[in-house]
Every structure is written in C-alpha cells, then in structure tokens.
Amino acid sequence: MSSVSKKVTIPQVKKFLVQTGFPFEMKMAKIFKDQGYDVEVGKFFMDLEGSKEREIDIIASKEVGKIWINFIVECKQSFRDEWIFFSPEDDPGRYADSIKHIPSDHSKTSWNGCFNRLHIFDPKILLAKNFVTCMQNGGKLKQTKPTEAKKSDPTELRSATQKVIKSTIAFVADLSWKETRNLVFPVVVFSKQLFIASYPGALKVKKENHIQFALDFKAKTYNQKILPERQVPRRLSFLRINRSTTEETIRDAHSSLGIHYLIDIVNGARLNNFLKLVERGVSGIDLSKWTKKEKP
C-alpha cells in the first residue's frame, strides 16, 4: 500500500522556522530598527580563509553625536546548550586597540582618554577569555563534545566569534577613508541566559546578561601579503560586496585594527539595555580628542 503524504500545516511550518533561528534573528533586527538603526540583514562579506563568501546576520548603524555606531552581529539560538564563560583571576586586559574606530591613529587617540567612557572599559562588565558549552542530560549538565557541536550547529560560539571579527574587518575595509567618525562593535547575541564562573579562592558562578569575551585574532591568511592585482573572484560579483574590495584591502584593514578584540556577548532579552549602554558611552566622547590621520 502506497503511503499518502499528509498536508503540511501552518503550525508545522512555524515550528520548523523557530528551529532554524530565523525568527530570533528577525526579532533582534527589529529591536535595532525600533531604536533608530539602519539595519542590513544577511550581509555577505569576503572571508580570506578559503577565499569564500560568508553571511553575517545583522549590520546595524546609527549616528549618535556626529559618530556612527556600527554593530556587526551574529545571532545564536539554542534550545539545548548553555554557555559558561570563565573569568580569570588576573584580568586578561582591556587593550586600547580593542576599540575599533575609523578614522584612527592608535598612537594618539586610543591613549588620550578619548574613549574612556565607552562600555569597553567598564569594570562592572565581566571579562572572559575561555568558555565551555554544555547541555542537560538526564537532569545533569554534560559538556558538549565536538561531535555534538557540528559546524552547522547554531549554538557554536567559537564559529560566531570568528565570524563577527572577520565581518568587522571586511566592514572596515569597505569604509575606506570616509570622513565620518565610526565605531565598530562585534557582537554575538544569544537566546539564553549566560553564565560566568570565577575562582576568587572558591568557585563562584553567576548569571549574566552581558559579558565581554577577549580574543586575539591571528589567522595566517589575514597576514599574508599578495599581489595588488589579485581581486575578489568574479564569481562573487553577484553578491553585495564592494567590487573594489581586494584581499589586500582586507588585510590592510586587519593590520590597522590590530589583533585584540573584545566581543560583546549579549542575552537577546537584554539587547535594548545593551544598546542604551553603548550609546551613553559614545555620547560622552570628546570629539576634539579624536585624532585623525590625513588621507594619504
């Protein structure tokens, strides 16, 4: 007897879409729009590792006090995994070049107190350098193994942090020598509560809605020099990528930004609060201290 396929119902389609993480991404994009940001969803950029196109979930931009705030955002939804971050006893460091600002002159602007009021330097925001993902199994927590966290798994944190950094570099490469002042913040938005563990003489675990994750980006392909004429492959021309952006331009942007990154990891339910925090810090910037290199 041949089986007769049943009709697909609207509830089934909704359940499927929720599992893909698409509604969560759209919800986060709406929060940015409601706060007055220009939003691009599904923006393509050039990843030099493998010379392939990749897609970042959200790029949101807004002008605050003659400064453009740009968020490079990857959204991660999970129904299974928990993210636990480790805050070392010794602060891993909040480097001045973790502030990705354009135009920039790190030798002056980063050290003259221009950005002291930014949230990046707020000691109340806990700083982490390592993490572990785990899931519930029979009422107990079990560490997620590599075989269980596939590259396509929407909860994989390491992939998300690498992606927001690479997209930040590509974004800055496209900015070129615009006269407007820009700040660029890489962000990972997670659908669940965040946890952070420390050991100040005894194990301490806290729930958090916002954590800063310190990461040094040292991908070899972003440091290699290539011939100037080697441009983005023609097969990528149909994507929304600036055709004048070459691999060399991306490497130059990487060099100017430095290797130190502080990635904001934010609970999606508190994204609004995070945006207000960032905007307050940007509003306190003294533009007279923002040194700009002249266009060569």
Legacy VTK file of the C-alpha trace (Angstrom):
# vtk DataFile Version 3.0
C-alpha trace
ASCII
DATASET POLYDATA
POINTS 296 float
0.000 0.000 0.000
1.427 3.318 -1.029
1.661 5.924 1.700
-0.189 9.169 1.235
1.746 12.244 2.320
-0.116 14.498 4.700
-0.579 18.177 4.020
1.901 20.465 5.724
0.199 22.637 8.322
0.970 26.227 9.321
1.929 25.160 12.897
4.434 22.708 11.417
5.983 25.440 9.264
6.187 27.789 12.262
7.848 25.104 14.388
10.371 24.427 11.636
11.216 28.125 11.258
11.678 28.561 15.010
14.161 25.686 14.981
16.212 27.398 12.244
16.705 30.511 14.388
15.232 32.782 11.696
12.500 34.337 13.920
15.085 35.074 16.647
17.278 36.861 14.107
14.315 38.877 12.819
13.313 39.783 16.380
16.819 41.104 17.113
16.830 43.070 13.836
13.511 44.678 14.822
14.971 45.812 18.166
17.743 47.631 16.285
15.230 49.204 13.892
12.982 50.325 16.753
15.994 52.098 18.287
16.582 54.069 15.074
19.316 51.956 13.484
19.755 51.369 9.763
19.701 47.589 9.504
21.026 45.158 6.907
20.098 41.501 7.381
22.084 38.714 5.726
25.011 40.851 4.547
27.674 38.989 2.566
31.378 39.549 3.149
34.663 38.087 1.941
36.334 35.550 4.253
40.020 35.213 3.368
40.195 31.769 4.953
39.320 29.741 1.881
38.588 32.906 -0.147
34.867 32.306 0.175
31.762 34.357 0.721
30.069 34.227 4.104
26.991 35.844 5.570
26.693 37.877 8.764
23.256 38.042 10.364
22.908 41.775 11.070
24.776 45.015 10.457
23.158 47.919 12.314
24.314 51.544 12.082
23.211 54.773 13.726
24.652 58.269 14.107
24.985 59.492 17.700
26.563 62.898 18.294
28.385 63.020 14.931
29.720 59.485 15.462
28.443 56.448 13.586
27.897 53.397 15.797
28.137 50.165 13.802
27.201 46.782 15.261
28.374 43.623 13.486
26.009 40.990 14.866
25.735 37.210 14.816
22.583 35.746 16.394
22.707 32.353 18.098
19.625 30.492 19.262
19.746 27.349 21.393
17.126 25.027 22.851
19.783 22.724 24.265
23.182 24.209 25.027
24.251 26.516 27.835
27.203 28.896 27.522
29.528 29.105 30.515
32.391 31.618 30.437
35.461 31.683 32.652
36.664 34.926 34.188
40.336 34.572 35.152
41.636 35.819 38.481
44.012 38.083 36.562
42.231 40.448 34.182
43.190 39.330 30.616
43.381 43.006 29.651
41.239 45.649 28.003
43.580 46.879 25.308
43.177 50.315 23.773
43.247 48.852 20.277
40.211 46.744 21.183
38.304 49.926 20.311
37.736 49.645 16.586
37.469 53.259 15.439
37.772 54.785 11.985
39.479 57.062 11.045
42.100 56.070 13.587
45.503 56.908 14.901
46.075 54.408 17.706
49.317 56.085 18.691
47.346 59.131 19.892
43.572 58.719 20.103
43.497 55.417 21.997
45.684 56.721 24.791
44.492 60.301 25.327
41.326 59.405 27.243
39.048 59.965 24.254
37.224 56.639 24.728
37.400 56.260 28.494
33.628 56.422 28.899
32.916 53.589 26.463
31.403 50.428 27.912
34.531 48.517 26.871
36.364 49.993 29.868
33.523 49.436 32.351
34.905 47.132 35.101
31.346 46.125 36.037
31.108 44.168 32.784
32.840 40.865 33.456
35.619 39.864 31.105
36.185 36.280 29.963
38.780 34.555 27.824
37.608 30.926 27.826
34.277 29.145 27.664
32.590 25.771 27.621
29.246 24.701 26.182
27.149 22.067 27.909
23.711 20.507 27.681
21.288 18.826 30.042
21.323 15.048 30.027
19.060 13.204 32.445
18.784 16.229 34.688
22.565 16.741 34.771
24.839 19.005 32.771
27.086 17.328 30.233
29.863 19.056 28.286
29.092 19.347 24.582
31.534 17.228 22.589
32.936 18.295 19.196
30.882 15.552 17.506
27.749 17.026 19.048
28.581 20.639 18.156
28.829 20.475 14.382
29.856 23.480 12.314
26.258 23.908 11.243
25.073 23.887 14.864
23.552 27.344 15.543
24.828 27.265 19.131
28.538 27.030 18.310
30.190 30.006 19.950
33.687 29.731 18.516
32.398 29.970 14.964
30.285 33.009 15.879
33.200 34.930 17.416
35.404 34.273 14.399
32.645 35.360 12.040
31.940 38.704 13.732
35.666 39.517 13.727
36.092 38.698 10.034
32.950 40.627 9.142
34.198 43.592 11.197
37.430 43.596 9.178
35.528 43.413 5.875
33.198 46.202 7.015
36.124 48.480 7.849
37.774 47.646 4.506
34.635 48.877 2.745
34.544 52.090 4.800
37.809 53.197 3.172
38.705 56.823 4.038
35.261 58.185 4.865
35.434 61.493 6.670
32.753 60.472 9.175
33.840 59.042 12.521
32.910 55.392 13.034
32.979 52.954 15.928
32.576 49.271 15.121
31.458 46.743 17.744
31.429 42.962 17.095
28.519 41.372 18.966
27.143 37.860 19.489
23.514 37.771 20.671
22.484 34.562 22.441
18.894 33.471 23.028
19.510 32.149 26.548
20.923 33.181 29.904
24.706 33.489 30.139
26.798 32.069 32.966
30.244 33.163 34.139
32.496 31.250 36.516
35.451 32.534 38.533
37.640 31.268 41.346
38.472 34.000 43.900
39.546 31.369 46.445
36.365 29.348 45.885
34.251 28.514 42.854
31.742 31.243 42.060
29.112 31.081 39.308
26.859 33.978 38.296
24.104 34.570 35.774
24.822 37.468 33.449
23.071 39.232 30.583
26.217 40.798 29.110
29.798 39.514 29.055
32.872 40.716 27.203
34.909 37.986 25.553
38.598 38.754 24.932
40.079 37.200 21.819
43.257 37.685 19.778
42.677 37.196 16.049
45.807 35.727 14.431
44.564 33.956 11.295
47.567 33.474 8.982
45.598 34.184 5.815
44.847 37.695 7.085
48.556 38.452 7.494
49.897 37.097 4.204
50.886 39.583 1.524
49.554 39.110 -2.001
49.914 40.781 -5.374
47.888 44.035 -5.532
46.053 42.982 -8.676
44.512 39.901 -7.076
40.912 40.945 -6.534
37.726 39.346 -5.311
36.830 36.481 -7.730
34.323 37.317 -10.466
32.069 34.505 -9.237
31.317 36.670 -6.171
30.302 39.724 -8.156
26.600 38.947 -7.817
26.877 39.331 -4.051
26.502 42.631 -2.248
30.254 43.047 -1.913
32.078 46.209 -2.918
33.850 45.146 -6.125
36.798 47.395 -5.366
37.464 45.481 -2.154
40.554 43.376 -2.714
42.118 40.797 -0.466
44.929 43.273 0.058
42.455 45.917 1.266
41.009 43.460 3.773
44.494 42.610 5.032
45.299 46.306 5.366
42.125 46.784 7.412
43.128 43.858 9.640
46.555 45.401 10.146
45.097 48.797 11.090
42.590 47.294 13.536
45.098 45.174 15.455
44.681 41.652 16.800
42.965 42.429 20.126
39.167 42.118 20.182
36.581 42.468 22.915
33.400 40.820 21.684
30.169 41.690 23.438
28.159 38.544 24.246
24.600 39.661 24.984
21.437 37.915 26.114
18.860 38.734 23.429
16.252 39.598 26.065
18.507 42.466 27.226
19.630 43.758 23.831
17.758 47.045 24.332
19.631 47.733 27.569
22.939 46.961 25.866
22.253 49.449 23.055
21.460 52.201 25.549
24.670 51.418 27.462
26.781 51.731 24.316
25.057 54.943 23.199
25.607 56.582 26.599
29.320 55.882 26.340
29.528 57.198 22.780
27.681 60.376 23.781
30.472 61.079 26.261
33.271 61.094 23.657
35.198 64.357 23.313
35.491 64.805 19.533
38.378 67.239 19.944
40.488 64.340 21.214
39.643 62.032 18.296
42.844 62.346 16.298
42.544 61.526 12.618
45.314 60.637 10.205
45.220 62.576 6.984
44.203 60.736 3.845
47.379 59.591 2.037
LINES 1 297
296 0 1 2 3 4 5 6 7 8 9 10 11 12 13 14 15 16 17 18 19 20 21 22 23 24 25 26 27 28 29 30 31 32 33 34 35 36 37 38 39 40 41 42 43 44 45 46 47 48 49 50 51 52 53 54 55 56 57 58 59 60 61 62 63 64 65 66 67 68 69 70 71 72 73 74 75 76 77 78 79 80 81 82 83 84 85 86 87 88 89 90 91 92 93 94 95 96 97 98 99 100 101 102 103 104 105 106 107 108 109 110 111 112 113 114 115 116 117 118 119 120 121 122 123 124 125 126 127 128 129 130 131 132 133 134 135 136 137 138 139 140 141 142 143 144 145 146 147 148 149 150 151 152 153 154 155 156 157 158 159 160 161 162 163 164 165 166 167 168 169 170 171 172 173 174 175 176 177 178 179 180 181 182 183 184 185 186 187 188 189 190 191 192 193 194 195 196 197 198 199 200 201 202 203 204 205 206 207 208 209 210 211 212 213 214 215 216 217 218 219 220 221 222 223 224 225 226 227 228 229 230 231 232 233 234 235 236 237 238 239 240 241 242 243 244 245 246 247 248 249 250 251 252 253 254 255 256 257 258 259 260 261 262 263 264 265 266 267 268 269 270 271 272 273 274 275 276 277 278 279 280 281 282 283 284 285 286 287 288 289 290 291 292 293 294 295
